[in-house]
């Protein structure tokens, strides 16, 4: 007897790193707390970038790995860059996180 499981897209889970301006003006990056969004529009992603509760002067942008979320099952969708990203952040992503 064949069994079928049907999964429905419930949104998108975003992971990745945020490019930051620290208090005092130095540039840095940090792994973001993953977040769930309803669509993959750049504005939606930008509005949800975070510093993982670190506390910074500004979040400049992010390199985001987007997954389709099927009720908790994640399927890689795409990687996007939003906002302004420094060379340091790009190198960190490529060396440590990139898919």
Helices and strands as residue ranges (DSSP letters): E 11-21, E 27-31, E 35-37, H 42-48, E 58-70, E 73-83, H 87-96
